Amino acid sequence: MAENSSALRIQGPVRLSGEVTVMGAKNSALKLMAASLLAPGKNTLHNVPQIADVDIMSDLLTRMGCSITFDRENHILVIDVPQTPGHKAEYELVRKMRASINVLGPLLTRVGIAEISLPGGDAIGSRGLDFHIAGLEALGATIAFEHGYIIATAPNGLVGATFELTFPSVGATENLMTAAVMAKGTTTLHNVAREPDIIDLGEYLIAMGAKIAGLGTSTLIIEGVEQLHAATHSTLPDRIVTGTWAFAAVMTQGDITIKGGRADHLEIPLGKLVAAGAVVTTTSDGFRVKMDHRPNAFDVATLPYPGFPTDLQPMAISLNAIAQGSAIVTENVFEARFMFVNELRRLGANITVDGHHAAISGIPLLSGAPVLATDIRAGAGLVLAALVAEGTTIVEDAFHIERGYPNLAADLRALGADVTII
């Protein structure tokens, strides 16, 4: 989809039925690509999704001297990393994708310097980058800010240390892991993120020769090694895309088998859907979500993994908008996550926002209207709402959605929806 021109036209209401296949996780694939900078030679990633962000990260790595080939049909990405990669990430690419910050740790530990354009906005004061910086300084890095760039140096290498994150930031955990794998001595990281993406990254680093203990727990112990070697790894399935399809089945009173989906990565969201009245059963290669009546409302509070994911919060609000009863959705991770509520109200949703709480009173049916996708997950939440809205809904700026949901329109059509790309 081309930026600023694409929209989705959705005719509702509809019942979704059939099967859909979930590809590798966007959030994981991008971090695995960045981590490839740690090992010279040909690193091979399987199950890589065909999304714009993968192309942007490929451009970034190419600028750093890597040679990249992407077999899109088979979802295999090969990254040939030079002995000494470039160390600068330019603004024009970083501004398109926050995951660019993930090259910071690998470059710092591998070549002793990284110059990364700040991801835009008030990035220095944001909670996320503060943790990256404090952790890297604990490992011996010197950090400066010049002309919109974060400049990190460690000319004599990084040194293992003990560091505790004050919040389990996923991005900071990833940058500190990739920095510590080649630091001198032992690094102990406390209160780290526990998302499946972190385990996926850790397993890739171990395949490269890293020594990491504690994956999946809140403490990681990393023994630094002198060098890493190229490796092959398969990206784990996207749990947010998986969860989106599960919500779509329940909202449309449908029946969807999600191939490749990992139910064990979504215990709390699936528990909420069961409480809403859904039947969830595991299959040999995924799981099935079936719903035969209007869902019951349920309260949600987003929390770091294994809590309810903030990325599924828009779907929870959309579901509650058409559920029987009333619910409170509390956002504890991202302050600006309720921006899309105004768009949902255009479809007739009855929602009141107070700080980081949204109070929702369900109505039987929404009504189609033009709406605007402000980000990937908000866009997906609006698409789900459009499926249960009477008449035509136009979701503008749908290019956002394509960043996280490859082939969304085609997948929806295969499940029985009336969707066209404008």
C-alpha positions in Angstrom: 0.0 0.0 0.0 1.3 3.5 -0.8 1.6 6.0 2.0 -1.1 8.7 2.3 -3.3 7.1 -0.4 -4.6 3.8 0.9 -7.8 3.1 2.6 -9.9 0.0 3.3 -13.6 -0.1 2.4 -15.4 -2.6 4.6 -19.1 -3.6 4.2 -20.7 -4.9 7.4 -21.9 -6.6 9.4 -20.3 -9.9 8.6 -19.6 -13.3 10.3 -16.0 -14.5 9.8 -15.5 -18.2 9.3 -12.6 -20.4 8.0 -8.8 -20.6 8.7 -6.0 -18.0 8.6 -2.2 -18.5 8.9 -0.1 -16.3 11.2 3.4 -15.4 10.0 6.5 -14.5 12.1 6.2 -11.6 14.6 6.9 -8.1 13.3 8.4 -7.1 16.7 10.6 -10.1 16.8 11.8 -10.2 13.2 13.0 -6.5 13.3 15.0 -7.2 16.5 16.5 -10.4 15.1 17.6 -8.4 12.0 19.3 -5.8 14.2 21.0 -8.4 16.3 22.5 -10.0 13.1 25.0 -7.1 13.2 26.8 -9.0 16.0 28.0 -11.8 13.8 30.0 -11.4 10.5 28.9 -13.7 7.7 25.5 -15.0 6.4 22.8 -14.9 9.1 19.6 -16.6 7.9 16.1 -15.8 9.3 13.1 -18.0 8.5 9.4 -17.1 8.8 10.0 -13.4 8.2 6.8 -11.4 7.5 6.4 -9.4 4.3 5.8 -6.0 5.8 7.1 -2.5 5.1 9.1 -2.4 8.4 11.2 -5.4 7.3 12.1 -3.4 4.1 13.0 -0.3 6.2 15.2 -2.4 8.5 16.8 -4.0 5.4 17.6 -0.5 4.0 19.1 0.5 7.3 21.4 -2.6 7.5 22.3 -2.2 3.8 23.5 1.3 4.5 25.7 -0.2 7.2 27.4 -2.4 4.7 25.3 -5.6 4.9 24.1 -7.5 1.9 20.5 -8.7 2.1 18.4 -11.1 0.1 14.8 -11.7 0.9 13.0 -14.8 -0.6 9.5 -13.3 -0.1 7.7 -16.4 -1.3 9.4 -18.6 1.3 9.8 -15.9 3.9 13.6 -16.4 4.2 15.9 -13.4 4.8 19.7 -13.7 4.5 21.8 -11.0 6.0 25.5 -11.1 5.0 27.2 -8.9 7.7 30.7 -7.4 6.9 33.7 -7.7 9.3 33.2 -4.1 10.2 29.7 -2.7 9.7 29.0 1.0 9.5 27.9 2.6 12.7 25.5 5.4 11.7 21.6 5.1 11.5 20.3 8.2 9.6 17.2 10.1 10.5 15.4 9.4 7.3 15.1 5.7 8.1 14.9 5.9 11.9 12.0 8.3 11.8 9.9 5.7 9.9 10.4 3.0 12.5 11.3 3.1 16.2 12.8 -0.4 16.1 15.9 1.2 14.4 17.1 2.0 18.0 17.8 -1.8 18.3 21.0 -1.5 16.3 22.5 0.5 19.3 23.5 -2.4 21.5 25.0 -4.6 18.7 27.0 -1.8 17.1 28.3 -0.5 20.5 29.6 -3.9 21.6 30.9 -5.0 18.1 32.6 -1.8 16.8 32.7 0.4 19.9 30.6 3.2 18.5 27.0 3.8 17.4 25.4 7.0 16.1 21.7 6.7 16.0 19.2 9.4 15.1 16.7 9.9 17.9 13.4 8.3 16.9 11.6 11.7 16.9 9.5 13.6 19.4 10.8 14.2 22.9 12.7 10.9 22.8 15.4 11.8 25.4 12.8 12.4 28.1 10.7 9.4 27.2 10.8 6.5 29.6 12.1 4.0 27.0 15.3 5.7 26.0 16.2 6.6 29.6 16.5 2.9 30.4 18.6 2.1 27.3 21.0 4.9 28.2 21.3 4.1 31.9 21.9 0.4 31.2 24.5 1.0 28.5 26.3 3.5 30.8 26.3 0.8 33.5 28.2 -1.4 31.1 30.8 1.3 30.5 29.5 3.2 27.5 29.8 7.0 27.1 26.6 8.6 25.8 26.3 12.0 24.2 23.5 13.8 22.2 24.6 15.9 19.3 22.5 17.4 16.4 19.6 15.0 17.0 21.8 11.9 17.3 22.5 9.6 20.3 26.3 8.9 20.1 27.4 6.0 22.2 31.1 5.0 22.4 33.0 2.3 24.2 36.5 2.3 22.5 37.9 -0.2 25.0 34.8 -2.5 24.9 32.0 -2.9 27.4 32.4 -4.5 30.8 29.8 -6.7 32.5 27.8 -5.2 35.3 24.6 -5.6 37.4 21.7 -3.4 36.3 18.1 -3.3 37.3 15.5 -1.7 35.0 12.9 0.4 36.9 10.3 -0.7 34.3 10.5 -3.9 32.2 11.0 -2.1 28.9 11.1 -4.5 25.9 13.4 -2.3 23.8 15.8 -1.6 26.6 16.0 -5.3 27.6 16.8 -6.1 23.9 19.5 -3.5 23.6 21.1 -4.4 26.9 21.1 -8.1 26.0 22.7 -7.5 22.6 25.3 -5.2 24.2 26.2 -7.6 27.0 26.8 -10.7 24.9 30.3 -9.5 24.0 31.1 -7.4 27.1 34.0 -8.5 29.3 32.8 -10.6 32.2 29.3 -11.3 33.5 26.2 -9.0 33.2 23.2 -9.5 35.4 20.0 -7.7 34.3 17.1 -7.5 36.8 13.4 -6.7 36.1 13.8 -7.4 32.4 10.9 -7.8 30.0 9.6 -11.4 29.7 7.8 -11.2 26.3 8.1 -14.2 24.0 10.1 -11.8 21.6 12.8 -11.6 24.3 13.1 -15.4 24.5 13.1 -15.5 20.6 16.0 -13.0 20.5 17.9 -14.8 23.3 17.6 -18.1 21.4 19.0 -16.5 18.3 21.9 -15.0 20.3 22.6 -18.4 21.8 22.6 -20.0 18.3 25.3 -17.4 17.5 27.4 -18.6 20.5 26.2 -16.2 23.3 26.0 -17.5 26.9 22.6 -16.4 28.3 20.8 -17.9 31.3 17.3 -17.0 32.6 15.3 -16.5 29.4 11.6 -16.1 30.2 12.3 -15.0 33.8 12.8 -11.4 35.1 16.6 -11.9 35.6 19.1 -12.6 32.8 22.7 -13.6 33.5 24.9 -13.1 30.4 28.5 -14.3 30.2 30.4 -12.2 27.7 32.2 -14.0 24.8 34.9 -12.6 22.5 33.0 -13.1 19.3 29.9 -14.6 17.8 29.3 -16.5 14.6 26.6 -16.3 11.9 23.5 -18.5 12.7 20.1 -19.6 11.4 16.9 -19.0 13.3 13.1 -19.1 12.7 11.0 -16.1 13.9 8.3 -17.0 16.4 4.6 -16.5 15.3 3.1 -13.0 15.8 1.0 -13.2 19.0 -0.6 -9.8 18.4 -1.8 -10.8 14.9 -2.9 -14.1 16.5 -4.8 -12.3 19.2 -6.4 -9.9 16.7 -7.9 -12.9 14.8 -9.1 -14.4 18.0 -10.9 -11.1 18.8 -12.3 -10.9 15.3 -13.9 -14.4 15.7 -15.6 -13.4 18.9 -16.8 -10.0 17.8 -18.3 -11.3 14.5 -19.8 -14.4 16.3 -17.6 -16.4 13.9 -15.5 -19.5 13.8 -11.8 -19.1 13.0 -8.9 -21.6 13.1 -5.7 -19.7 13.5 -2.8 -21.8 12.0 0.6 -21.1 13.5 -1.0 -19.2 16.5 0.5 -19.9 19.9 -2.3 -20.0 22.5 0.3 -20.3 25.3 1.5 -16.8 24.4 -2.0 -15.4 24.9 -3.3 -17.0 28.1 -4.8 -13.8 29.6 -6.4 -12.4 26.4 -7.9 -15.9 25.5 -9.1 -16.2 29.1 -11.0 -12.9 28.6 -12.5 -14.2 25.4 -13.6 -17.4 27.1 -15.2 -15.2 29.9 -17.0 -13.3 27.0 -18.5 -16.6 25.9 -16.1 -18.0 23.3 -15.0 -21.6 22.9 -11.2 -22.0 22.4 -9.8 -25.3 21.4 -6.2 -26.2 20.5 -5.5 -27.9 17.1 -2.4 -29.7 15.8 -0.8 -26.5 14.5 -2.6 -23.7 16.3 -6.1 -23.1 17.9 -9.7 -22.5 17.0 -12.0 -19.7 18.4 -15.7 -20.2 18.0 -18.5 -17.8 19.1 -22.3 -18.2 18.6 -23.8 -15.3 20.5 -23.2 -11.6 21.3 -20.1 -11.5 23.6 -20.4 -10.5 27.3 -18.4 -7.3 28.4 -15.2 -7.7 30.4 -12.8 -5.4 32.1 -9.2 -5.2 31.0 -6.0 -3.6 32.5 -2.9 -3.7 30.2 0.4 -4.8 31.8 3.8 -6.0 30.6 3.9 -9.7 29.7 2.5 -12.0 30.8 -0.3 -9.4 31.5 -2.9 -8.3 28.9 -0.8 -6.7 26.0 -1.2 -3.0 25.3 -1.2 -3.9 21.6 -4.5 -5.8 22.0 -6.1 -3.0 24.0 -7.8 -1.4 20.9 -9.4 -4.8 20.1 -10.6 -5.1 23.7 -12.3 -1.7 23.4 -13.8 -2.5 20.0 -15.2 -5.8 21.4 -16.7 -4.2 24.5 -18.3 -1.5 22.2 -20.7 -4.2 20.9 -20.8 -6.5 24.0 -23.7 -7.1 26.4 -23.1 -4.9 29.5 -20.4 -2.4 30.5 -16.7 -2.5 31.0 -13.7 -0.5 32.1 -10.4 -0.7 30.0 -7.4 0.6 31.8 -4.2 1.5 29.9 -1.1 1.2 32.1 1.7 1.0 29.4 1.2 3.8 26.8 -0.3 7.2 27.6 -1.6 8.0 24.1 -3.2 4.7 23.4 -6.8 6.1 23.7 -6.4 8.4 20.7 -8.4 6.0 18.5 -11.5 6.2 20.8 -12.7 9.3 19.0 -12.7 7.4 15.7 -14.6 4.5 17.3 -17.2 7.0 18.6 -17.8 7.9 14.9 -19.1 4.4 14.4 -21.6 5.0 17.3 -19.6 3.5 20.2 -20.5 4.6 23.7 -17.2 5.3 25.3 -16.1 7.8 28.0 -12.3 8.4 28.6 -11.0 9.6 32.0 -7.2 9.7 32.2 -6.0 6.1 31.6 -9.5 4.6 32.0 -12.1 4.1 29.2 -15.7 3.2 30.3 -17.6 1.4 27.6 -21.3 0.6 27.4 -22.0 -2.0 24.7 -24.6 -1.5 22.0 -25.8 -4.3 19.7 -24.5 -2.8 16.4 -22.2 0.0 15.3 -22.9 2.0 12.1 -20.5 2.5 9.2 -18.6 5.8 8.8 -15.3 7.2 7.6 -12.5 6.7 10.2 -8.8 7.3 10.4 -6.1 4.7 11.5 -3.6 6.6 13.6 -1.3 3.6 14.2 -1.0 -0.2 13.5 -3.1 -1.5 16.4 -5.6 1.3 16.4 -6.1 0.7 12.7 -6.7 -3.1 13.4 -9.2 -2.2 16.1 -11.1 0.0 13.7 -11.2 -2.8 11.1 -12.7 -5.2 13.6 -15.3 -2.6 14.6 -16.1 -2.0 10.9 -16.8 -5.8 10.5 -19.7 -5.4 13.1 -20.9 -2.0 11.8 -24.0 -1.7 9.6 -23.2 -0.3 6.2 -19.9 1.0 4.7 -16.9 2.0 6.8 -13.8 3.6 5.1 -10.6 3.2 7.2 -8.3 5.9 6.0 -4.4 5.8 6.3 -4.6 2.0 6.2 -0.9 1.9 5.3 -0.3 1.9 9.1 -2.1 -1.4 9.4 0.0 -3.0 6.6 3.1 -2.4 8.8 1.8 -5.1 11.2 -0.7 -7.1 9.2 0.6 -8.4 5.8 -2.3 -9.2 3.4 -5.0 -8.2 5.9 -7.6 -7.5 3.2 -7.0 -10.8 1.4 -7.1 -12.7 4.7 -10.4 -11.0 5.7 -11.9 -11.8 2.3 -10.9 -15.5 2.6 -12.9 -15.5 5.9 -16.0 -14.1 4.2 -15.6 -10.3 4.7 -16.5 -7.7 2.1 -13.2 -5.7 2.0 -11.6 -3.7 -0.8 -8.4 -1.7 -0.9 -9.0 1.9 -2.2 
